[in-house]
Amino acid sequence: MHLTEKPTTPPPGAHLRWLHLSDFHFQPGQRWDRRASLRALIRHLGELREQELAPDLVFVTGDIAWTGRRYEFQQAERFFHQLAETLKLKPEESFFLVPGNHDVDRRAIGPADDLILDHLRSEDDVGRVLSDARMMDALGRRLEEFYAFTERLLGPARGLRSGRPWRVDVREIRGVPIAVLQLNSAWASGPGDGEKGLLVGAVQVEEALAEASDAFLRIARGHHPIADLRDFDSKRLETALPSPSPAT
């Protein structure tokens, strides 16, 4: 998704480094340390830290698991603890996670869930569902293991929950307030994903932007491109999440 700026001036020399990771697709019986790419990543990040070039923030934008099962997230948890140790960062302070469609346990999707989602034909319909905690709790069963994983890794205060499955965190990096908008594009993920069945919902974005209004830099993170969302949702979000203007 997009990155939006607040029109103020940062302190001279201020800079920000982040690491963006996605699509691990941990599968049953798969240990992270047997994947050459992940071992190489840990080595490289260790070298960057020794050179004082380690990232300030770590964004993990979904598809951590393959089928949304608990043992897949347990293996991911081991990897992220090793990543945090290598970077000398605390996940509860510096890691920011959102789910992808592979983090959904499709066994948990019931007929009633599909009935609800099939009737979301407008942004107003989506807003009513996103504002109804009981309905979101019912739909949230598909991401139950992902939400539990975020609570274990990030702590109860920052774990995502079904009733409000997005969040905003503000961090001050070298004197500059940075807001990270963690938007959930998988809360409605199901069998129709390949036919533009995905949703974010303007409610998520509007509430997140309001919470981040005082930050100098607002970074919106989500798993799916805006173009993959249902047409009415993608049009609304293109307006709500403008890209920063090119430097002149």
C-alpha angles and dihedrals in degrees: 000000000000140000117222128194132213111224100244132108120257122217114278113274095015114152138169131209124194137176117219118200131173147156102035092155095197108199135197115291092008117132115204093223091061091063110092093205093057094045089051091049092053091049093049094048090050088056092049091051091052087053090050090246099115117137122260094213135027120211118195108187107192146278089089090147132038102222103007095254125150097242091055091056091045090059090047089052091057091051095049092050089054090047091051092048091050093050094039090234131134112233092214089060107030110024122087121189136189128175131247130203092268089060088066118100099217091193087072095059110103132193091257090057091055091048091055094047095045089061096055099106102148142029089256090057090050092047092054092053095045089051093051107083093191093054091045090050089056093048090043094071088088090064098034095118092047091052091049089049092054091051091052094046102036100026130251093284093060103029116118117245134199096240092061107009098185133062145181126224126186121207128181110225115186091336096313121112110229121189119203114201108203104199122190114222094165102061089099096033114138144127093316097060093112091058098057094273095141124112139189101170129219090248090068093050098042094049092045093050090049091053090048096046096114097050122105092218125029117196117192115202127188136147103238129057113248089243089065093062127093110285097251091048096047092050092051093047094048087061096041096048107044118181116244116269116258115262114259 
